[in-house]
Amino acid sequence: MLHAKVRSETLKGIVDVVSTLVDEAKFNVAADRLTLKAVDPAHVAMVNLTVQKSAFEEYSADETELGIDLDKMKEVLRLSKAGDPIYLEQDEEHNRLVISVGNITRRMNLVDTTGMSDPKVPNLSLPAKIAVNSDELQKGIKAAESVSDHIALTASSDGFEMFSEGETDSVSLKLPKDLLVSLECKEKVRSLFPLDYFSNMVKAIPPGTVVTLSIGNDFPVKLEFTMADGKGTVDYLLAPRIESD
């Protein structure tokens, strides 16, 4: 059972973060939080989301699972504007989620969660950790998208670089240590990633958010950030594209 009242921008942030990777998602509802773990269909990327009860204006729940069609949820969110309260009510008898925005009520069938697993989050110990404003990552992605379909992330004790190279052109964004929020890196590391996945992840992060990237040599990249005024946490993991010699 779930009853909640939440600001539209908070719910939109949750949906944007998850829908980057999947169209349908299983939210694990507890008395004090919502959690979700999901892997994209190609098993290239993963999202791990936790939203505390305090992110909601009203929240009461028993432990349950909700299978949500995220495209349908987006349709409802388009009817709202920033600051609008959205009411969520689980209708257990009809297996629906009832969503109210102003004078509009949408009764949405829940998705069967039987085949949705809770993937295990790998415990990675990566040698480089870079904290950077998401706006800087957006710049690097915007520059790279017209050049290549992959992007290399490099860190050293001097700073952080995003580099893309196509058949004729290349582009790089170099951020020296003094332009980063923080940098922990003792040795130079580099990994290559599919740009479309990395771009979609970064675009789902609210502007002006501090993002912590953890990288190694040919290891997944981990992106960590907070949302909902610090009352929600998100981890993204993206598998590397191994370069051939």
Order of alpha helices (4+ residues) and beta strands (2+ residues): beta-alpha-beta-beta-beta-beta-beta-alpha-beta-beta-beta-beta-alpha-beta-beta-beta-beta-beta-alpha-beta-beta-beta
